[in-house]
Amino acid sequence: MRSVLSISLPEKIAEELNEFARETGRNKSDVVKESLSIFLWENKFRKAQKMLFPRAKAVGIVTEEDVFREIS
């Protein structure tokens, strides 16, 4: 099922969106859907990082290199 959302953008952002859509040959709706999807995923990722950081730090995992070393 789909839901329709109407938003109001500041003129500068609207101009940038129009130009980006034109340059990439995509419609504005698709650009906004993809951008929102990425924003929501990144927000969930940051929440998970914040929640897991104390446990990771306790076992010595504090950098991305530490994570990659542990899972490699």
mmCIF file of the N, C-alpha and C atoms, coordinates in Angstrom:
data_MODEL
# 
_entry.id   MODEL 
# 
loop_
_atom_site.group_PDB 
_atom_site.id 
_atom_site.type_symbol 
_atom_site.label_atom_id 
_atom_site.label_alt_id 
_atom_site.label_comp_id 
_atom_site.label_asym_id 
_atom_site.label_entity_id 
_atom_site.label_seq_id 
_atom_site.pdbx_PDB_ins_code 
_atom_site.Cartn_x 
_atom_site.Cartn_y 
_atom_site.Cartn_z 
_atom_site.occupancy 
_atom_site.B_iso_or_equiv 
_atom_site.pdbx_formal_charge 
_atom_site.auth_seq_id 
_atom_site.auth_comp_id 
_atom_site.auth_asym_id 
_atom_site.auth_atom_id 
_atom_site.pdbx_PDB_model_num 
ATOM 1   N N  . MET A 1 1  ? 0.835  -1.168  0.000   1.00 0.00 ? 1  MET A N  1 
ATOM 2   C CA . MET A 1 1  ? 0.000  0.000   0.000   1.00 0.00 ? 1  MET A CA 1 
ATOM 3   C C  . MET A 1 1  ? 0.890  1.244   0.000   1.00 0.00 ? 1  MET A C  1 
ATOM 4   N N  . ARG A 1 2  ? 0.475  2.273   -0.652  1.00 0.00 ? 2  ARG A N  1 
ATOM 5   C CA . ARG A 1 2  ? 1.232  3.515   -0.722  1.00 0.00 ? 2  ARG A CA 1 
ATOM 6   C C  . ARG A 1 2  ? 0.512  4.600   0.051   1.00 0.00 ? 2  ARG A C  1 
ATOM 7   N N  . SER A 1 3  ? 1.295  5.568   0.485   1.00 0.00 ? 3  SER A N  1 
ATOM 8   C CA . SER A 1 3  ? 0.757  6.716   1.189   1.00 0.00 ? 3  SER A CA 1 
ATOM 9   C C  . SER A 1 3  ? 1.285  7.972   0.496   1.00 0.00 ? 3  SER A C  1 
ATOM 10  N N  . VAL A 1 4  ? 0.444  8.945   0.325   1.00 0.00 ? 4  VAL A N  1 
ATOM 11  C CA . VAL A 1 4  ? 0.833  10.197  -0.324  1.00 0.00 ? 4  VAL A CA 1 
ATOM 12  C C  . VAL A 1 4  ? 1.196  11.200  0.754   1.00 0.00 ? 4  VAL A C  1 
ATOM 13  N N  . LEU A 1 5  ? 2.315  11.887  0.548   1.00 0.00 ? 5  LEU A N  1 
ATOM 14  C CA . LEU A 1 5  ? 2.797  12.880  1.489   1.00 0.00 ? 5  LEU A CA 1 
ATOM 15  C C  . LEU A 1 5  ? 3.063  14.169  0.727   1.00 0.00 ? 5  LEU A C  1 
ATOM 16  N N  . SER A 1 6  ? 2.541  15.237  1.214   1.00 0.00 ? 6  SER A N  1 
ATOM 17  C CA . SER A 1 6  ? 2.776  16.543  0.604   1.00 0.00 ? 6  SER A CA 1 
ATOM 18  C C  . SER A 1 6  ? 3.665  17.330  1.548   1.00 0.00 ? 6  SER A C  1 
ATOM 19  N N  . ILE A 1 7  ? 4.761  17.883  1.015   1.00 0.00 ? 7  ILE A N  1 
ATOM 20  C CA . ILE A 1 7  ? 5.676  18.646  1.861   1.00 0.00 ? 7  ILE A CA 1 
ATOM 21  C C  . ILE A 1 7  ? 5.944  20.015  1.260   1.00 0.00 ? 7  ILE A C  1 
ATOM 22  N N  . SER A 1 8  ? 6.331  20.915  2.116   1.00 0.00 ? 8  SER A N  1 
ATOM 23  C CA . SER A 1 8  ? 6.713  22.255  1.701   1.00 0.00 ? 8  SER A CA 1 
ATOM 24  C C  . SER A 1 8  ? 8.218  22.381  1.910   1.00 0.00 ? 8  SER A C  1 
ATOM 25  N N  . LEU A 1 9  ? 8.932  22.796  0.869   1.00 0.00 ? 9  LEU A N  1 
ATOM 26  C CA . LEU A 1 9  ? 10.378 22.922  0.945   1.00 0.00 ? 9  LEU A CA 1 
ATOM 27  C C  . LEU A 1 9  ? 10.801 24.379  0.842   1.00 0.00 ? 9  LEU A C  1 
ATOM 28  N N  . PRO A 1 10 ? 11.861 24.736  1.539   1.00 0.00 ? 10 PRO A N  1 
ATOM 29  C CA . PRO A 1 10 ? 12.427 26.063  1.313   1.00 0.00 ? 10 PRO A CA 1 
ATOM 30  C C  . PRO A 1 10 ? 12.862 26.176  -0.154  1.00 0.00 ? 10 PRO A C  1 
ATOM 31  N N  . GLU A 1 11 ? 12.795 27.359  -0.693  1.00 0.00 ? 11 GLU A N  1 
ATOM 32  C CA . GLU A 1 11 ? 13.075 27.568  -2.111  1.00 0.00 ? 11 GLU A CA 1 
ATOM 33  C C  . GLU A 1 11 ? 14.433 27.007  -2.532  1.00 0.00 ? 11 GLU A C  1 
ATOM 34  N N  . LYS A 1 12 ? 15.454 27.220  -1.729  1.00 0.00 ? 12 LYS A N  1 
ATOM 35  C CA . LYS A 1 12 ? 16.814 26.760  -2.066  1.00 0.00 ? 12 LYS A CA 1 
ATOM 36  C C  . LYS A 1 12 ? 16.851 25.238  -2.197  1.00 0.00 ? 12 LYS A C  1 
ATOM 37  N N  . ILE A 1 13 ? 16.226 24.539  -1.256  1.00 0.00 ? 13 ILE A N  1 
ATOM 38  C CA . ILE A 1 13 ? 16.221 23.074  -1.312  1.00 0.00 ? 13 ILE A CA 1 
ATOM 39  C C  . ILE A 1 13 ? 15.402 22.601  -2.512  1.00 0.00 ? 13 ILE A C  1 
ATOM 40  N N  . ALA A 1 14 ? 14.285 23.247  -2.775  1.00 0.00 ? 14 ALA A N  1 
ATOM 41  C CA . ALA A 1 14 ? 13.454 22.879  -3.922  1.00 0.00 ? 14 ALA A CA 1 
ATOM 42  C C  . ALA A 1 14 ? 14.231 23.041  -5.223  1.00 0.00 ? 14 ALA A C  1 
ATOM 43  N N  . GLU A 1 15 ? 14.993 24.116  -5.332  1.00 0.00 ? 15 GLU A N  1 
ATOM 44  C CA . GLU A 1 15 ? 15.813 24.346  -6.534  1.00 0.00 ? 15 GLU A CA 1 
ATOM 45  C C  . GLU A 1 15 ? 16.875 23.263  -6.677  1.00 0.00 ? 15 GLU A C  1 
ATOM 46  N N  . GLU A 1 16 ? 17.524 22.925  -5.558  1.00 0.00 ? 16 GLU A N  1 
ATOM 47  C CA . GLU A 1 16 ? 18.552 21.877  -5.598  1.00 0.00 ? 16 GLU A CA 1 
ATOM 48  C C  . GLU A 1 16 ? 17.948 20.530  -5.970  1.00 0.00 ? 16 GLU A C  1 
ATOM 49  N N  . LEU A 1 17 ? 16.766 20.235  -5.430  1.00 0.00 ? 17 LEU A N  1 
ATOM 50  C CA . LEU A 1 17 ? 16.088 18.986  -5.763  1.00 0.00 ? 17 LEU A CA 1 
ATOM 51  C C  . LEU A 1 17 ? 15.735 18.947  -7.248  1.00 0.00 ? 17 LEU A C  1 
ATOM 52  N N  . ASN A 1 18 ? 15.184 20.027  -7.757  1.00 0.00 ? 18 ASN A N  1 
ATOM 53  C CA . ASN A 1 18 ? 14.842 20.091  -9.182  1.00 0.00 ? 18 ASN A CA 1 
ATOM 54  C C  . ASN A 1 18 ? 16.069 19.878  -10.059 1.00 0.00 ? 18 ASN A C  1 
ATOM 55  N N  . GLU A 1 19 ? 17.168 20.541  -9.707  1.00 0.00 ? 19 GLU A N  1 
ATOM 56  C CA . GLU A 1 19 ? 18.387 20.421  -10.500 1.00 0.00 ? 19 GLU A CA 1 
ATOM 57  C C  . GLU A 1 19 ? 18.953 19.005  -10.428 1.00 0.00 ? 19 GLU A C  1 
ATOM 58  N N  . PHE A 1 20 ? 18.970 18.443  -9.231  1.00 0.00 ? 20 PHE A N  1 
ATOM 59  C CA . PHE A 1 20 ? 19.484 17.079  -9.074  1.00 0.00 ? 20 PHE A CA 1 
ATOM 60  C C  . PHE A 1 20 ? 18.643 16.088  -9.877  1.00 0.00 ? 20 PHE A C  1 
ATOM 61  N N  . ALA A 1 21 ? 17.327 16.215  -9.784  1.00 0.00 ? 21 ALA A N  1 
ATOM 62  C CA . ALA A 1 21 ? 16.441 15.315  -10.526 1.00 0.00 ? 21 ALA A CA 1 
ATOM 63  C C  . ALA A 1 21 ? 16.675 15.453  -12.029 1.00 0.00 ? 21 ALA A C  1 
ATOM 64  N N  . ARG A 1 22 ? 16.813 16.676  -12.486 1.00 0.00 ? 22 ARG A N  1 
ATOM 65  C CA . ARG A 1 22 ? 17.051 16.926  -13.910 1.00 0.00 ? 22 ARG A CA 1 
ATOM 66  C C  . ARG A 1 22 ? 18.391 16.321  -14.344 1.00 0.00 ? 22 ARG A C  1 
ATOM 67  N N  . GLU A 1 23 ? 19.441 16.551  -13.544 1.00 0.00 ? 23 GLU A N  1 
ATOM 68  C CA . GLU A 1 23 ? 20.786 16.053  -13.885 1.00 0.00 ? 23 GLU A CA 1 
ATOM 69  C C  . GLU A 1 23 ? 20.851 14.534  -13.911 1.00 0.00 ? 23 GLU A C  1 
ATOM 70  N N  . THR A 1 24 ? 20.102 13.892  -13.042 1.00 0.00 ? 24 THR A N  1 
ATOM 71  C CA . THR A 1 24 ? 20.172 12.430  -12.937 1.00 0.00 ? 24 THR A CA 1 
ATOM 72  C C  . THR A 1 24 ? 19.084 11.725  -13.737 1.00 0.00 ? 24 THR A C  1 
ATOM 73  N N  . GLY A 1 25 ? 18.165 12.495  -14.311 1.00 0.00 ? 25 GLY A N  1 
ATOM 74  C CA . GLY A 1 25 ? 17.101 11.894  -15.101 1.00 0.00 ? 25 GLY A CA 1 
ATOM 75  C C  . GLY A 1 25 ? 16.077 11.148  -14.257 1.00 0.00 ? 25 GLY A C  1 
ATOM 76  N N  . ARG A 1 26 ? 15.959 11.521  -13.013 1.00 0.00 ? 26 ARG A N  1 
ATOM 77  C CA . ARG A 1 26 ? 15.012 10.870  -12.103 1.00 0.00 ? 26 ARG A CA 1 
ATOM 78  C C  . ARG A 1 26 ? 13.924 11.858  -11.736 1.00 0.00 ? 26 ARG A C  1 
ATOM 79  N N  . ASN A 1 27 ? 12.798 11.327  -11.254 1.00 0.00 ? 27 ASN A N  1 
ATOM 80  C CA . ASN A 1 27 ? 11.762 12.256  -10.809 1.00 0.00 ? 27 ASN A CA 1 
ATOM 81  C C  . ASN A 1 27 ? 12.005 12.610  -9.344  1.00 0.00 ? 27 ASN A C  1 
ATOM 82  N N  . LYS A 1 28 ? 11.457 13.736  -8.940  1.00 0.00 ? 28 LYS A N  1 
ATOM 83  C CA . LYS A 1 28 ? 11.683 14.239  -7.584  1.00 0.00 ? 28 LYS A CA 1 
ATOM 84  C C  . LYS A 1 28 ? 11.173 13.264  -6.529  1.00 0.00 ? 28 LYS A C  1 
ATOM 85  N N  . SER A 1 29 ? 10.073 12.627  -6.793  1.00 0.00 ? 29 SER A N  1 
ATOM 86  C CA . SER A 1 29 ? 9.507  11.696  -5.832  1.00 0.00 ? 29 SER A CA 1 
ATOM 87  C C  . SER A 1 29 ? 10.476 10.558  -5.527  1.00 0.00 ? 29 SER A C  1 
ATOM 88  N N  . ASP A 1 30 ? 11.098 10.010  -6.567  1.00 0.00 ? 30 ASP A N  1 
ATOM 89  C CA . ASP A 1 30 ? 12.057 8.921   -6.363  1.00 0.00 ? 30 ASP A CA 1 
ATOM 90  C C  . ASP A 1 30 ? 13.279 9.395   -5.579  1.00 0.00 ? 30 ASP A C  1 
ATOM 91  N N  . VAL A 1 31 ? 13.752 10.592  -5.868  1.00 0.00 ? 31 VAL A N  1 
ATOM 92  C CA . VAL A 1 31 ? 14.906 11.140  -5.146  1.00 0.00 ? 31 VAL A CA 1 
ATOM 93  C C  . VAL A 1 31 ? 14.568 11.303  -3.668  1.00 0.00 ? 31 VAL A C  1 
ATOM 94  N N  . VAL A 1 32 ? 13.396 11.840  -3.385  1.00 0.00 ? 32 VAL A N  1 
ATOM 95  C CA . VAL A 1 32 ? 12.994 12.051  -1.989  1.00 0.00 ? 32 VAL A CA 1 
ATOM 96  C C  . VAL A 1 32 ? 12.779 10.720  -1.280  1.00 0.00 ? 32 VAL A C  1 
ATOM 97  N N  . LYS A 1 33 ? 12.164 9.741   -1.949  1.00 0.00 ? 33 LYS A N  1 
ATOM 98  C CA . LYS A 1 33 ? 11.950 8.424   -1.336  1.00 0.00 ? 33 LYS A CA 1 
ATOM 99  C C  . LYS A 1 33 ? 13.283 7.773   -0.982  1.00 0.00 ? 33 LYS A C  1 
ATOM 100 N N  . GLU A 1 34 ? 14.233 7.819   -1.912  1.00 0.00 ? 34 GLU A N  1 
ATOM 101 C CA . GLU A 1 34 ? 15.544 7.219   -1.645  1.00 0.00 ? 34 GLU A CA 1 
ATOM 102 C C  . GLU A 1 34 ? 16.260 7.960   -0.517  1.00 0.00 ? 34 GLU A C  1 
ATOM 103 N N  . SER A 1 35 ? 16.196 9.285   -0.536  1.00 0.00 ? 35 SER A N  1 
ATOM 104 C CA . SER A 1 35 ? 16.848 10.080  0.506   1.00 0.00 ? 35 SER A CA 1 
ATOM 105 C C  . SER A 1 35 ? 16.253 9.791   1.873   1.00 0.00 ? 35 SER A C  1 
ATOM 106 N N  . LEU A 1 36 ? 14.948 9.708   1.957   1.00 0.00 ? 36 LEU A N  1 
ATOM 107 C CA . LEU A 1 36 ? 14.288 9.418   3.222   1.00 0.00 ? 36 LEU A CA 1 
ATOM 108 C C  . LEU A 1 36 ? 14.631 8.014   3.707   1.00 0.00 ? 36 LEU A C  1 
ATOM 109 N N  . SER A 1 37 ? 14.672 7.065   2.804   1.00 0.00 ? 37 SER A N  1 
ATOM 110 C CA . SER A 1 37 ? 15.031 5.699   3.157   1.00 0.00 ? 37 SER A CA 1 
ATOM 111 C C  . SER A 1 37 ? 16.437 5.640   3.749   1.00 0.00 ? 37 SER A C  1 
ATOM 112 N N  . ILE A 1 38 ? 17.382 6.332   3.120   1.00 0.00 ? 38 ILE A N  1 
ATOM 113 C CA . ILE A 1 38 ? 18.754 6.376   3.618   1.00 0.00 ? 38 ILE A CA 1 
ATOM 114 C C  . ILE A 1 38 ? 18.800 7.065   4.977   1.00 0.00 ? 38 ILE A C  1 
ATOM 115 N N  . PHE A 1 39 ? 18.096 8.177   5.125   1.00 0.00 ? 39 PHE A N  1 
ATOM 116 C CA . PHE A 1 39 ? 18.059 8.899   6.402   1.00 0.00 ? 39 PHE A CA 1 
ATOM 117 C C  . PHE A 1 39 ? 17.546 8.005   7.519   1.00 0.00 ? 39 PHE A C  1 
ATOM 118 N N  . LEU A 1 40 ? 16.447 7.293   7.274   1.00 0.00 ? 40 LEU A N  1 
ATOM 119 C CA . LEU A 1 40 ? 15.862 6.432   8.295   1.00 0.00 ? 40 LEU A CA 1 
ATOM 120 C C  . LEU A 1 40 ? 16.792 5.278   8.647   1.00 0.00 ? 40 LEU A C  1 
ATOM 121 N N  . TRP A 1 41 ? 17.450 4.683   7.633   1.00 0.00 ? 41 TRP A N  1 
ATOM 122 C CA . TRP A 1 41 ? 18.390 3.598   7.890   1.00 0.00 ? 41 TRP A CA 1 
ATOM 123 C C  . TRP A 1 41 ? 19.564 4.101   8.727   1.00 0.00 ? 41 TRP A C  1 
ATOM 124 N N  . GLU A 1 42 ? 20.122 5.264   8.371   1.00 0.00 ? 42 GLU A N  1 
ATOM 125 C CA . GLU A 1 42 ? 21.249 5.816   9.123   1.00 0.00 ? 42 GLU A CA 1 
ATOM 126 C C  . GLU A 1 42 ? 20.853 6.130   10.565  1.00 0.00 ? 42 GLU A C  1 
ATOM 127 N N  . ASN A 1 43 ? 19.638 6.603   10.763  1.00 0.00 ? 43 ASN A N  1 
ATOM 128 C CA . ASN A 1 43 ? 19.160 6.888   12.110  1.00 0.00 ? 43 ASN A CA 1 
ATOM 129 C C  . ASN A 1 43 ? 19.084 5.601   12.944  1.00 0.00 ? 43 ASN A C  1 
ATOM 130 N N  . LYS A 1 44 ? 18.554 4.528   12.360  1.00 0.00 ? 44 LYS A N  1 
ATOM 131 C CA . LYS A 1 44 ? 18.502 3.239   13.058  1.00 0.00 ? 44 LYS A CA 1 
ATOM 132 C C  . LYS A 1 44 ? 19.912 2.742   13.365  1.00 0.00 ? 44 LYS A C  1 
ATOM 133 N N  . PHE A 1 45 ? 20.829 2.919   12.429  1.00 0.00 ? 45 PHE A N  1 
ATOM 134 C CA . PHE A 1 45 ? 22.203 2.483   12.616  1.00 0.00 ? 45 PHE A CA 1 
ATOM 135 C C  . PHE A 1 45 ? 22.864 3.236   13.773  1.00 0.00 ? 45 PHE A C  1 
ATOM 136 N N  . ARG A 1 46 ? 22.671 4.567   13.819  1.00 0.00 ? 46 ARG A N  1 
ATOM 137 C CA . ARG A 1 46 ? 23.245 5.366   14.910  1.00 0.00 ? 46 ARG A CA 1 
ATOM 138 C C  . ARG A 1 46 ? 22.669 4.955   16.266  1.00 0.00 ? 46 ARG A C  1 
ATOM 139 N N  . LYS A 1 47 ? 21.370 4.658   16.305  1.00 0.00 ? 47 LYS A N  1 
ATOM 140 C CA . LYS A 1 47 ? 20.759 4.193   17.556  1.00 0.00 ? 47 LYS A CA 1 
ATOM 141 C C  . LYS A 1 47 ? 21.381 2.870   17.998  1.00 0.00 ? 47 LYS A C  1 
ATOM 142 N N  . ALA A 1 48 ? 21.592 1.963   17.059  1.00 0.00 ? 48 ALA A N  1 
ATOM 143 C CA . ALA A 1 48 ? 22.205 0.675   17.387  1.00 0.00 ? 48 ALA A CA 1 
ATOM 144 C C  . ALA A 1 48 ? 23.630 0.875   17.878  1.00 0.00 ? 48 ALA A C  1 
ATOM 145 N N  . GLN A 1 49 ? 24.376 1.759   17.217  1.00 0.00 ? 49 GLN A N  1 
ATOM 146 C CA . GLN A 1 49 ? 25.740 2.055   17.661  1.00 0.00 ? 49 GLN A CA 1 
ATOM 147 C C  . GLN A 1 49 ? 25.738 2.577   19.094  1.00 0.00 ? 49 GLN A C  1 
ATOM 148 N N  . LYS A 1 50 ? 24.854 3.514   19.362  1.00 0.00 ? 50 LYS A N  1 
ATOM 149 C CA . LYS A 1 50 ? 24.790 4.117   20.695  1.00 0.00 ? 50 LYS A CA 1 
ATOM 150 C C  . LYS A 1 50 ? 24.452 3.063   21.745  1.00 0.00 ? 50 LYS A C  1 
ATOM 151 N N  . MET A 1 51 ? 23.550 2.169   21.417  1.00 0.00 ? 51 MET A N  1 
ATOM 152 C CA . MET A 1 51 ? 23.132 1.146   22.355  1.00 0.00 ? 51 MET A CA 1 
ATOM 153 C C  . MET A 1 51 ? 24.251 0.120   22.591  1.00 0.00 ? 51 MET A C  1 
ATOM 154 N N  . LEU A 1 52 ? 24.981 -0.233  21.531  1.00 0.00 ? 52 LEU A N  1 
ATOM 155 C CA . LEU A 1 52 ? 25.989 -1.284  21.637  1.00 0.00 ? 52 LEU A CA 1 
ATOM 156 C C  . LEU A 1 52 ? 27.365 -0.780  22.049  1.00 0.00 ? 52 LEU A C  1 
ATOM 157 N N  . PHE A 1 53 ? 27.609 0.520   21.963  1.00 0.00 ? 53 PHE A N  1 
ATOM 158 C CA . PHE A 1 53 ? 28.943 1.043   22.240  1.00 0.00 ? 53 PHE A CA 1 
ATOM 159 C C  . PHE A 1 53 ? 29.480 0.669   23.616  1.00 0.00 ? 53 PHE A C  1 
ATOM 160 N N  . PRO A 1 54 ? 28.699 0.801   24.694  1.00 0.00 ? 54 PRO A N  1 
ATOM 161 C CA . PRO A 1 54 ? 29.245 0.437   26.008  1.00 0.00 ? 54 PRO A CA 1 
ATOM 162 C C  . PRO A 1 54 ? 29.716 -1.026  26.077  1.00 0.00 ? 54 PRO A C  1 
ATOM 163 N N  . ARG A 1 55 ? 28.942 -1.931  25.487  1.00 0.00 ? 55 ARG A N  1 
ATOM 164 C CA . ARG A 1 55 ? 29.326 -3.349  25.493  1.00 0.00 ? 55 ARG A CA 1 
ATOM 165 C C  . ARG A 1 55 ? 30.572 -3.585  24.655  1.00 0.00 ? 55 ARG A C  1 
ATOM 166 N N  . ALA A 1 56 ? 30.633 -2.921  23.492  1.00 0.00 ? 56 ALA A N  1 
ATOM 167 C CA . ALA A 1 56 ? 31.796 -3.080  22.617  1.00 0.00 ? 56 ALA A CA 1 
ATOM 168 C C  . ALA A 1 56 ? 33.046 -2.512  23.288  1.00 0.00 ? 56 ALA A C  1 
ATOM 169 N N  . LYS A 1 57 ? 32.909 -1.351  23.893  1.00 0.00 ? 57 LYS A N  1 
ATOM 170 C CA . LYS A 1 57 ? 34.047 -0.711  24.561  1.00 0.00 ? 57 LYS A CA 1 
ATOM 171 C C  . LYS A 1 57 ? 34.570 -1.590  25.688  1.00 0.00 ? 57 LYS A C  1 
ATOM 172 N N  . ALA A 1 58 ? 33.669 -2.245  26.387  1.00 0.00 ? 58 ALA A N  1 
ATOM 173 C CA . ALA A 1 58 ? 34.060 -3.110  27.503  1.00 0.00 ? 58 ALA A CA 1 
ATOM 174 C C  . ALA A 1 58 ? 34.948 -4.262  27.058  1.00 0.00 ? 58 ALA A C  1 
ATOM 175 N N  . VAL A 1 59 ? 34.801 -4.692  25.804  1.00 0.00 ? 59 VAL A N  1 
ATOM 176 C CA . VAL A 1 59 ? 35.637 -5.791  25.299  1.00 0.00 ? 59 VAL A CA 1 
ATOM 177 C C  . VAL A 1 59 ? 36.734 -5.292  24.368  1.00 0.00 ? 59 VAL A C  1 
ATOM 178 N N  . GLY A 1 60 ? 36.935 -3.965  24.343  1.00 0.00 ? 60 GLY A N  1 
ATOM 179 C CA . GLY A 1 60 ? 38.054 -3.396  23.577  1.00 0.00 ? 60 GLY A CA 1 
ATOM 180 C C  . GLY A 1 60 ? 37.767 -3.073  22.133  1.00 0.00 ? 60 GLY A C  1 
ATOM 181 N N  . ILE A 1 61 ? 36.511 -3.007  21.753  1.00 0.00 ? 61 ILE A N  1 
ATOM 182 C CA . ILE A 1 61 ? 36.156 -2.652  20.372  1.00 0.00 ? 61 ILE A CA 1 
ATOM 183 C C  . ILE A 1 61 ? 35.676 -1.205  20.383  1.00 0.00 ? 61 ILE A C  1 
ATOM 184 N N  . VAL A 1 62 ? 36.549 -0.300  19.898  1.00 0.00 ? 62 VAL A N  1 
ATOM 185 C CA . VAL A 1 62 ? 36.188 1.111   19.940  1.00 0.00 ? 62 VAL A CA 1 
ATOM 186 C C  . VAL A 1 62 ? 36.302 1.808   18.583  1.00 0.00 ? 62 VAL A C  1 
ATOM 187 N N  . THR A 1 63 ? 36.967 1.184   17.620  1.00 0.00 ? 63 THR A N  1 
ATOM 188 C CA . THR A 1 63 ? 37.106 1.794   16.295  1.00 0.00 ? 63 THR A CA 1 
ATOM 189 C C  . THR A 1 63 ? 36.525 0.862   15.238  1.00 0.00 ? 63 THR A C  1 
ATOM 190 N N  . GLU A 1 64 ? 36.333 1.395   14.041  1.00 0.00 ? 64 GLU A N  1 
ATOM 191 C CA . GLU A 1 64 ? 35.866 0.554   12.935  1.00 0.00 ? 64 GLU A CA 1 
ATOM 192 C C  . GLU A 1 64 ? 36.892 -0.524  12.617  1.00 0.00 ? 64 GLU A C  1 
ATOM 193 N N  . GLU A 1 65 ? 38.164 -0.193  12.759  1.00 0.00 ? 65 GLU A N  1 
ATOM 194 C CA . GLU A 1 65 ? 39.218 -1.182  12.516  1.00 0.00 ? 65 GLU A CA 1 
ATOM 195 C C  . GLU A 1 65 ? 39.085 -2.359  13.493  1.00 0.00 ? 65 GLU A C  1 
ATOM 196 N N  . ASP A 1 66 ? 38.740 -2.042  14.747  1.00 0.00 ? 66 ASP A N  1 
ATOM 197 C CA . ASP A 1 66 ? 38.522 -3.109  15.736  1.00 0.00 ? 66 ASP A CA 1 
ATOM 198 C C  . ASP A 1 66 ? 37.380 -4.020  15.298  1.00 0.00 ? 66 ASP A C  1 
ATOM 199 N N  . VAL A 1 67 ? 36.307 -3.414  14.810  1.00 0.00 ? 67 VAL A N  1 
ATOM 200 C CA . VAL A 1 67 ? 35.156 -4.203  14.349  1.00 0.00 ? 67 VAL A CA 1 
ATOM 201 C C  . VAL A 1 67 ? 35.566 -5.109  13.204  1.00 0.00 ? 67 VAL A C  1 
ATOM 202 N N  . PHE A 1 68 ? 36.246 -4.558  12.195  1.00 0.00 ? 68 PHE A N  1 
ATOM 203 C CA . PHE A 1 68 ? 36.656 -5.350  11.046  1.00 0.00 ? 68 PHE A CA 1 
ATOM 204 C C  . PHE A 1 68 ? 37.635 -6.464  11.447  1.00 0.00 ? 68 PHE A C  1 
ATOM 205 N N  . ARG A 1 69 ? 38.511 -6.173  12.390  1.00 0.00 ? 69 ARG A N  1 
ATOM 206 C CA . ARG A 1 69 ? 39.453 -7.187  12.875  1.00 0.00 ? 69 ARG A CA 1 
ATOM 207 C C  . ARG A 1 69 ? 38.673 -8.332  13.528  1.00 0.00 ? 69 ARG A C  1 
ATOM 208 N N  . GLU A 1 70 ? 37.652 -8.008  14.310  1.00 0.00 ? 70 GLU A N  1 
ATOM 209 C CA . GLU A 1 70 ? 36.882 -9.032  15.009  1.00 0.00 ? 70 GLU A CA 1 
ATOM 210 C C  . GLU A 1 70 ? 36.046 -9.895  14.074  1.00 0.00 ? 70 GLU A C  1 
ATOM 211 N N  . ILE A 1 71 ? 35.549 -9.326  13.004  1.00 0.00 ? 71 ILE A N  1 
ATOM 212 C CA . ILE A 1 71 ? 34.667 -10.107 12.128  1.00 0.00 ? 71 ILE A CA 1 
ATOM 213 C C  . ILE A 1 71 ? 35.399 -10.727 10.948  1.00 0.00 ? 71 ILE A C  1 
ATOM 214 N N  . SER A 1 72 ? 36.659 -10.399 10.790  1.00 0.00 ? 72 SER A N  1 
ATOM 215 C CA . SER A 1 72 ? 37.436 -10.964 9.665   1.00 0.00 ? 72 SER A CA 1 
ATOM 216 C C  . SER A 1 72 ? 38.015 -12.316 9.996   1.00 0.00 ? 72 SER A C  1 
# 
